[in-house]
Amino acid sequence: LHLTDIGLSSSIPSDLRFLTELSALNLRKNSITGTIPAEIGSLTQLSALNLEDNRVTGPFPLELFQLTSLVTLILAKNAFNSHLPTEIGMLTQLTGIYIWENDVTGTIPSEIGRLTNLHYFVVAYNSMFGSIPSEIGGLTSMIRLNFPGNIF
């Protein structure tokens, strides 16, 4: 389902849960507000989620990390304001995580090391801090790490 740059200005509806066969959800470049609903966890076939350049806020719902078929996760240019949870390590099919230009805080969890297929990890211009976990060094498929604008 690709609804890119069409002027959507509501929140993500919880009725999304009925689209259980959905493989891609692209809502990039709209004016979507609110949080990602917990019902996102019902989309077990989802391989790509793109919410880039909206006004989505709040923490990342833990149900997001139940989507073990996800290959691409793009949440850049929003207003997420929580830490990257350790549950990120459950998304072992991910090849790309793009979360730049939010207000993500905290450290990069060591569980990132479980994402052995990861090629792109872009968390630039957030409020992250601490040290970069050594587990990132074991991600031999990595092509691009991008951390500027944080305190590492």
C-alpha positions in Angstrom: 0.0 0.0 0.0 1.8 3.1 -1.2 0.2 6.4 -0.2 3.2 8.7 -0.6 2.9 12.5 -0.7 -0.9 12.7 -1.1 -1.7 15.1 1.8 -2.8 12.6 4.5 -3.2 14.4 7.7 -4.8 12.0 10.2 -3.3 9.5 12.5 -2.6 5.9 11.5 -5.9 4.1 12.0 -6.1 1.1 14.3 -8.3 -0.7 11.6 -5.0 -1.3 9.9 -5.0 -4.6 11.9 -7.4 -6.0 9.3 -4.8 -5.8 6.5 -3.0 -9.0 7.7 -1.6 -9.9 4.2 -0.1 -6.4 3.7 3.6 -6.7 2.7 4.5 -3.0 2.4 3.1 0.2 4.0 4.5 3.4 2.6 3.0 6.6 4.0 6.1 8.7 3.3 5.8 12.5 3.0 2.4 13.2 4.4 1.2 15.0 7.6 0.4 11.9 9.6 0.2 12.7 13.4 -0.2 10.7 16.6 1.6 7.5 17.5 2.0 4.2 15.7 -0.9 2.1 17.0 -0.3 -1.1 18.8 -2.4 -2.9 16.2 0.6 -2.6 13.8 1.7 -5.9 15.4 -1.1 -7.6 13.5 0.7 -7.0 10.2 2.8 -10.1 10.4 3.5 -10.2 6.6 4.9 -6.7 6.5 8.4 -6.5 5.0 8.6 -2.8 4.5 7.4 0.1 6.7 8.0 3.7 5.6 6.7 6.6 7.6 9.4 9.0 6.7 8.7 12.8 6.8 5.5 12.9 8.8 4.6 14.1 12.3 4.4 10.7 14.1 5.3 11.0 17.8 5.7 9.1 21.0 7.6 5.9 21.8 8.1 3.0 19.4 5.3 0.6 20.3 6.7 -2.8 21.3 4.3 -4.4 18.9 6.4 -3.0 16.1 9.2 -5.3 17.1 6.9 -8.4 16.6 7.0 -7.8 12.9 9.7 -10.4 12.3 9.3 -10.2 8.5 10.4 -6.6 8.3 13.3 -6.0 6.0 13.2 -2.2 5.8 12.2 0.1 8.6 12.1 3.8 7.7 10.9 6.2 10.5 13.1 9.2 9.7 12.0 12.8 10.0 9.3 12.4 12.6 9.1 13.2 16.3 9.7 9.9 18.0 10.9 10.7 21.5 11.9 7.5 23.2 14.9 5.1 23.3 15.5 2.4 20.8 14.3 -0.7 22.7 16.3 -3.9 23.1 13.5 -5.6 21.2 15.0 -4.2 18.0 17.1 -7.4 18.1 14.0 -9.5 17.3 13.9 -8.1 13.8 16.6 -10.4 12.4 15.5 -9.9 8.7 16.2 -6.2 8.7 18.6 -4.9 6.1 17.9 -1.2 6.8 17.0 0.9 9.8 16.5 4.6 9.1 15.6 6.7 12.1 17.4 10.0 11.4 16.0 13.4 12.5 13.8 12.4 15.4 14.3 12.8 19.1 15.4 9.3 19.9 17.3 9.2 23.2 19.4 6.7 25.1 22.0 4.3 23.9 22.2 1.9 20.9 21.2 -1.5 22.5 23.7 -4.3 22.2 20.9 -6.4 20.7 21.6 -4.6 17.4 24.3 -7.3 17.0 21.6 -9.9 16.3 20.8 -8.2 13.1 23.3 -10.0 10.9 21.6 -9.0 7.7 21.8 -5.3 8.5 23.3 -3.2 5.7 22.2 0.3 6.7 21.9 1.7 10.2 21.1 5.5 10.1 20.3 7.2 13.4 21.8 10.6 12.6 20.5 13.8 14.3 18.8 12.4 17.4 19.6 12.7 21.0 21.4 9.4 21.5 24.4 9.1 23.7 26.9 6.7 25.3 29.2 4.3 23.6 28.6 2.4 20.3 28.2 -1.2 21.2 31.0 -3.5 20.2 28.4 -5.9 18.7 28.1 -3.6 15.7 31.7 -4.7 14.8 30.3 -8.2 14.1 27.8 -7.0 11.5 29.8 -8.0 8.5 27.1 -7.1 6.0 27.1 -3.5 7.1 27.5 -1.0 4.3 26.6 2.3 6.0 26.6 3.4 9.6 25.5 7.0 10.2 25.6 8.5 13.7 26.3 12.3 13.4 24.3 14.7 15.6 24.4 12.4 18.6 26.7 12.2 21.5 28.8 9.0 21.1 
